[in-house]
């Protein structure tokens, strides 16, 4: 039997600010990074980010956001929740995740 793993996932949903207006995609991404740092500090085991191409989701390139998170965290495992291979080159996806794995000292999944 394997150990229980606790993880979080998101597409970077664009939240509203205190006045009810949607925040910018840039702010939504920064919030995801801040949440990932807190998750790492609290002992969450894994974080996956999904690729999405709609206005209500901020993350269209999870590997880029995960690389930013990797530089600010030390233990949380990082991975893709959704990668749209039908619109991407699988070799380039592999290369981007291999780069993420290098930056994160082997935490990419």
FILUMPA-97265 format. One record per atom (N, C-alpha, C): residue number from 0; atom name; x, z, y. Coordinates in nm, 3 decimals. Each point is the difference from the previous one (the first is absolute). Example, Ala and Ser with C-alpha at 12.3 -4.5 7.8 and 13.67 -1.06 7.14 Angstrom:
FILUMPA-97265
REC   seq   atom        px        pz        py
REC     0      N     1.319     0.780    -0.569
REC     0     CA    -0.089     0.000     0.119
REC     0      C     0.090     0.000     0.120
REC     1      N    -0.035    -0.072     0.105
REC     1     CA     0.082     0.006     0.119
REC     1      C    -0.077     0.073     0.109
***
This chain:
FILUMPA-97265
REC   seq   atom        px        pz        py
REC     0      N     0.084     0.000    -0.118
REC     0     CA    -0.084     0.000     0.118
REC     0      C     0.088     0.000     0.124
REC     1      N    -0.036    -0.078     0.099
REC     1     CA     0.080    -0.010     0.122
REC     1      C    -0.047     0.101     0.104
REC     2      N     0.088     0.023     0.096
REC     2     CA    -0.032     0.090     0.110
REC     2      C    -0.103    -0.064     0.092
REC     3      N    -0.081     0.083     0.061
REC     3     CA    -0.098    -0.046     0.098
REC     3      C     0.073    -0.043     0.128
REC     4      N    -0.038    -0.115     0.053
REC     4     CA     0.059    -0.051     0.123
REC     4      C    -0.109    -0.007     0.105
REC     5      N     0.028     0.053     0.119
REC     5     CA    -0.096    -0.003     0.109
REC     5      C     0.047    -0.102     0.103
REC     6      N    -0.085    -0.098     0.027
REC     6     CA     0.039    -0.104     0.094
REC     6      C    -0.111    -0.034     0.098
REC     7      N     0.039    -0.069     0.104
REC     7     CA    -0.092    -0.046     0.104
REC     7      C     0.015    -0.151     0.015
REC     8      N    -0.107    -0.065     0.045
REC     8     CA     0.010    -0.143     0.029
REC     8      C    -0.084    -0.034     0.122
REC     9      N     0.038    -0.109     0.067
REC     9     CA    -0.071    -0.043     0.119
REC     9      C     0.030    -0.147     0.028
REC    10      N    -0.090    -0.063     0.071
REC    10     CA     0.022    -0.133     0.056
REC    10      C     0.035     0.010     0.148
REC    11      N     0.011     0.123     0.050
REC    11     CA     0.024     0.020     0.143
REC    11      C    -0.126    -0.023     0.080
REC    12      N    -0.109     0.060    -0.045
REC    12     CA    -0.128    -0.012     0.071
REC    12      C     0.020     0.032     0.148
REC    13      N    -0.059    -0.080     0.086
REC    13     CA     0.015     0.018     0.144
REC    13      C    -0.102     0.105     0.045
REC    14      N     0.048     0.119     0.039
REC    14     CA    -0.093     0.106     0.040
REC    14      C    -0.041    -0.010     0.147
REC    15      N    -0.095     0.082     0.036
REC    15     CA    -0.043     0.011     0.139
REC    15      C     0.077     0.113     0.067
REC    16      N     0.020    -0.015     0.130
REC    16     CA     0.060     0.108     0.077
REC    16      C    -0.109     0.099     0.041
REC    17      N     0.035     0.099     0.080
REC    17     CA    -0.096     0.104     0.039
REC    17      C    -0.117    -0.053     0.080
REC    18      N     0.017    -0.116     0.066
REC    18     CA    -0.109    -0.057     0.079
REC    18      C    -0.087    -0.096    -0.082
REC    19      N     0.036    -0.022    -0.126
REC    19     CA    -0.078    -0.088    -0.086
REC    19      C     0.048    -0.143    -0.004
REC    20      N     0.107    -0.031     0.072
REC    20     CA     0.057    -0.135    -0.002
REC    20      C     0.101    -0.012    -0.114
REC    21      N     0.007    -0.118    -0.059
REC    21     CA     0.098    -0.022    -0.105
REC    21      C     0.141     0.005     0.057
REC    22      N     0.091     0.064    -0.072
REC    22     CA     0.139     0.002     0.043
REC    22      C     0.062    -0.136    -0.033
REC    23      N     0.115    -0.029     0.055
REC    23     CA     0.068    -0.126    -0.029
REC    23      C     0.054     0.001    -0.143
REC    24      N     0.028    -0.118    -0.052
REC    24     CA     0.060    -0.008    -0.134
REC    24      C     0.135     0.071    -0.001
REC    25      N     0.075    -0.013     0.107
REC    25     CA     0.130     0.067     0.008
REC    25      C    -0.016     0.152    -0.010
REC    26      N    -0.098     0.055     0.070
REC    26     CA    -0.025     0.144    -0.007
REC    26      C    -0.047     0.040    -0.139
REC    27      N    -0.084    -0.080    -0.063
REC    27     CA    -0.048     0.030    -0.136
REC    27      C     0.118     0.005    -0.097
REC    28      N     0.093    -0.093     0.014
REC    28     CA     0.117    -0.001    -0.088
REC    28      C     0.087     0.123     0.026
REC    29      N     0.019     0.036     0.125
REC    29     CA     0.078     0.121     0.032
REC    29      C    -0.067     0.123    -0.060
REC    30      N    -0.133     0.005     0.002
REC    30     CA    -0.071     0.113    -0.062
REC    30      C     0.023     0.005    -0.150
REC    31      N     0.003    -0.117    -0.066
REC    31     CA     0.029    -0.004    -0.144
REC    31      C     0.139     0.056    -0.027
REC    32      N     0.098    -0.037     0.083
REC    32     CA     0.136     0.052    -0.017
REC    32      C     0.002     0.152     0.018
REC    33      N    -0.068     0.049     0.101
REC    33     CA    -0.007     0.145     0.025
REC    33      C    -0.066     0.072    -0.118
REC    34      N    -0.108    -0.058    -0.052
REC    34     CA    -0.068     0.059    -0.116
REC    34      C     0.089     0.000    -0.123
REC    35      N     0.080    -0.105    -0.018
REC    35     CA     0.092    -0.007    -0.114
REC    35      C     0.108     0.107     0.009
REC    36      N     0.051     0.022     0.121
REC    36     CA     0.101     0.105     0.020
REC    36      C    -0.059     0.135    -0.037
REC    37      N    -0.122     0.028     0.045
REC    37     CA    -0.066     0.126    -0.034
REC    37      C    -0.024     0.011    -0.150
REC    38      N    -0.044    -0.110    -0.063
REC    38     CA    -0.023     0.000    -0.145
REC    38      C     0.129     0.033    -0.074
REC    39      N     0.111    -0.058     0.044
REC    39     CA     0.130     0.028    -0.062
REC    39      C     0.035     0.147     0.015
REC    40      N    -0.021     0.055     0.117
REC    40     CA     0.031     0.142     0.025
REC    40      C    -0.088     0.092    -0.082
REC    41      N    -0.125    -0.041    -0.026
REC    41     CA    -0.094     0.084    -0.074
REC    41      C     0.012    -0.015    -0.151
REC    42      N     0.084    -0.093    -0.046
REC    42     CA     0.023    -0.015    -0.143
REC    42      C    -0.086    -0.103    -0.071
REC    43      N    -0.069    -0.087     0.075
REC    43     CA    -0.074    -0.109    -0.063
REC    43      C     0.101    -0.087    -0.074
REC    44      N    -0.036    -0.043    -0.122
REC    44     CA     0.094    -0.073    -0.085
REC    44      C     0.017    -0.147     0.036
REC    45      N    -0.106    -0.066     0.042
REC    45     CA     0.007    -0.145     0.018
REC    45      C    -0.091    -0.045     0.114
REC    46      N     0.040    -0.112     0.061
REC    46     CA    -0.079    -0.064     0.104
REC    46      C     0.000    -0.149    -0.027
REC    47      N    -0.117    -0.060    -0.004
REC    47     CA    -0.008    -0.145    -0.013
REC    47      C    -0.075    -0.056     0.120
REC    48      N     0.050    -0.113     0.049
REC    48     CA    -0.063    -0.068     0.112
REC    48      C    -0.048    -0.136    -0.048
REC    49      N    -0.122    -0.036     0.039
REC    49     CA    -0.056    -0.127    -0.040
REC    49      C     0.010    -0.104     0.109
REC    50      N     0.025    -0.123    -0.042
REC    50     CA     0.003    -0.114     0.091
REC    50      C    -0.142    -0.045     0.026
REC    51      N    -0.032    -0.020     0.128
REC    51     CA    -0.133    -0.051     0.035
REC    51      C     0.010    -0.082     0.128
REC    52      N    -0.087    -0.096     0.013
REC    52     CA     0.005    -0.092     0.114
REC    52      C    -0.136    -0.008     0.068
REC    53      N    -0.049     0.116     0.041
REC    53     CA    -0.126     0.010     0.074
REC    53      C     0.024     0.085     0.123
REC    54      N    -0.080    -0.019     0.103
REC    54     CA     0.023     0.074     0.125
REC    54      C    -0.016     0.152    -0.013
REC    55      N    -0.074     0.047    -0.099
REC    55     CA    -0.021     0.144    -0.013
REC    55      C     0.108     0.071    -0.080
REC    56      N     0.103    -0.075    -0.043
REC    56     CA     0.113     0.058    -0.071
REC    56      C     0.129    -0.044     0.069
REC    57      N     0.093     0.092     0.019
REC    57     CA     0.120    -0.028     0.077
REC    57      C     0.118    -0.051    -0.083
REC    58      N    -0.002     0.023    -0.130
REC    58     CA     0.119    -0.030    -0.081
REC    58      C    -0.014    -0.136    -0.068
REC    59      N     0.075    -0.097     0.052
REC    59     CA     0.004    -0.131    -0.064
REC    59      C     0.130    -0.021    -0.076
REC    60      N     0.102     0.081     0.026
REC    60     CA     0.127    -0.006    -0.072
REC    60      C     0.041     0.141    -0.043
REC    61      N    -0.053     0.046    -0.114
REC    61     CA     0.029     0.136    -0.045
REC    61      C     0.149     0.030    -0.014
REC    62      N     0.079    -0.098    -0.045
REC    62     CA     0.142     0.025    -0.022
REC    62      C     0.069     0.043     0.129
REC    63      N    -0.040    -0.058     0.112
REC    63     CA     0.060     0.033     0.129
REC    63      C    -0.034     0.143     0.039
REC    64      N    -0.126     0.037    -0.015
REC    64     CA    -0.042     0.137     0.035
REC    64      C     0.064     0.099    -0.096
REC    65      N     0.005    -0.034    -0.129
REC    65     CA     0.063     0.089    -0.098
REC    65      C     0.149     0.019     0.029
REC    66      N     0.067    -0.105     0.047
REC    66     CA     0.141     0.013     0.036
REC    66      C     0.017     0.098     0.116
REC    67      N    -0.089    -0.009     0.099
REC    67     CA     0.004     0.096     0.109
REC    67      C    -0.023     0.142    -0.049
REC    68      N    -0.094     0.016    -0.091
REC    68     CA    -0.029     0.131    -0.057
REC    68      C     0.121     0.051    -0.079
REC    69      N     0.065    -0.090    -0.073
REC    69     CA     0.116     0.039    -0.080
REC    69      C     0.111     0.062     0.084
REC    70      N     0.013    -0.046     0.124
REC    70     CA     0.106     0.053     0.086
REC    70      C    -0.034     0.138     0.055
REC    71      N    -0.126     0.040    -0.012
REC    71     CA    -0.044     0.129     0.058
REC    71      C    -0.039     0.102    -0.106
REC    72      N     0.007    -0.037    -0.129
REC    72     CA    -0.038     0.089    -0.109
REC    72      C     0.115     0.010    -0.100
REC    73      N    -0.013     0.094    -0.095
REC    73     CA     0.111     0.017    -0.094
REC    73      C    -0.040     0.001    -0.146
REC    74      N    -0.126     0.028    -0.033
REC    74     CA    -0.033     0.015    -0.141
REC    74      C    -0.122    -0.079    -0.046
REC    75      N    -0.094    -0.026     0.087
REC    75     CA    -0.125    -0.065    -0.039
REC    75      C     0.028    -0.141    -0.055
REC    76      N    -0.064    -0.036    -0.111
REC    76     CA     0.016    -0.134    -0.056
REC    76      C    -0.087    -0.097     0.080
REC    77      N     0.050    -0.120     0.019
REC    77     CA    -0.064    -0.097     0.089
REC    77      C    -0.035    -0.127    -0.078
REC    78      N    -0.123    -0.049     0.018
REC    78     CA    -0.037    -0.120    -0.074
REC    78      C    -0.111    -0.079     0.066
REC    79      N    -0.030    -0.112    -0.064
REC    79     CA    -0.106    -0.088     0.046
REC    79      C    -0.130     0.037    -0.069
REC    80      N    -0.105     0.010     0.080
REC    80     CA    -0.134     0.019    -0.056
REC    80      C    -0.065    -0.135    -0.026
REC    81      N     0.035    -0.100     0.082
REC    81     CA    -0.049    -0.137    -0.015
REC    81      C     0.108    -0.093     0.056
REC    82      N     0.037    -0.099    -0.079
REC    82     CA     0.087    -0.108     0.046
REC    82      C    -0.069    -0.130    -0.036
REC    83      N    -0.027    -0.083     0.098
REC    83     CA    -0.075    -0.124    -0.021
REC    83      C     0.098    -0.111    -0.041
REC    84      N     0.026    -0.011    -0.130
REC    84     CA     0.097    -0.097    -0.049
REC    84      C    -0.047    -0.144     0.014
REC    85      N    -0.131    -0.021     0.007
REC    85     CA    -0.051    -0.137     0.013
REC    85      C     0.037    -0.064     0.134
REC    86      N     0.036     0.082     0.098
REC    86     CA     0.038    -0.054     0.131
REC    86      C     0.145     0.031     0.034
REC    87      N     0.079     0.036    -0.101
REC    87     CA     0.139     0.036     0.024
REC    87      C     0.085    -0.053    -0.114
REC    88      N     0.128    -0.003     0.019
REC    88     CA     0.095    -0.042    -0.101
REC    88      C     0.040     0.124    -0.081
REC    89      N    -0.029     0.004    -0.130
REC    89     CA     0.032     0.119    -0.079
REC    89      C     0.148     0.039     0.003
REC    90      N     0.089    -0.097     0.009
REC    90     CA     0.143     0.031     0.007
REC    90      C     0.031     0.073     0.130
REC    91      N    -0.059    -0.046     0.110
REC    91     CA     0.024     0.068     0.128
REC    91      C    -0.063     0.139     0.001
REC    92      N    -0.115     0.017    -0.064
REC    92     CA    -0.059     0.134    -0.011
REC    92      C     0.096     0.092    -0.075
REC    93      N     0.054    -0.050    -0.112
REC    93     CA     0.098     0.079    -0.076
REC    93      C     0.119     0.037     0.088
REC    94      N     0.051    -0.097     0.076
REC    94     CA     0.116     0.026     0.084
REC    94      C    -0.030     0.105     0.107
REC    95      N    -0.118    -0.007     0.060
REC    95     CA    -0.036     0.099     0.102
REC    95      C    -0.011     0.140    -0.061
REC    96      N    -0.059     0.009    -0.119
REC    96     CA    -0.012     0.132    -0.064
REC    96      C     0.136     0.049    -0.051
REC    97      N     0.087    -0.090    -0.043
REC    97     CA     0.136     0.040    -0.038
REC    97      C     0.074     0.057     0.121
REC    98      N    -0.020    -0.061     0.116
REC    98     CA     0.060     0.051     0.123
REC    98      C    -0.057     0.137     0.034
REC    99      N    -0.131     0.015    -0.011
REC    99     CA    -0.064     0.131     0.021
REC    99      C     0.057     0.104    -0.095
REC   100      N     0.021    -0.037    -0.126
REC   100     CA     0.055     0.091    -0.099
REC   100      C     0.140     0.045     0.041
REC   101      N     0.079    -0.093     0.055
REC   101     CA     0.135     0.035     0.045
REC   101      C    -0.006     0.095     0.119
REC   102      N    -0.085    -0.030     0.097
REC   102     CA    -0.012     0.084     0.119
REC   102      C    -0.047     0.141    -0.036
REC   103      N    -0.090     0.008    -0.098
REC   103     CA    -0.061     0.128    -0.036
REC   103      C     0.076     0.076    -0.110
REC   104      N     0.116    -0.050    -0.038
REC   104     CA     0.081     0.064    -0.107
REC   104      C    -0.078     0.009    -0.131
REC   105      N    -0.068    -0.110    -0.035
REC   105     CA    -0.067    -0.008    -0.129
REC   105      C    -0.141     0.056    -0.005
REC   106      N    -0.064     0.017     0.115
REC   106     CA    -0.136     0.057     0.000
REC   106      C    -0.110    -0.105    -0.001
REC   107      N     0.035    -0.130     0.006
REC   107     CA    -0.103    -0.104     0.000
REC   107      C    -0.056    -0.017    -0.140
REC   108      N    -0.133    -0.020    -0.009
REC   108     CA    -0.066    -0.017    -0.130
REC   108      C    -0.086    -0.123     0.006
***
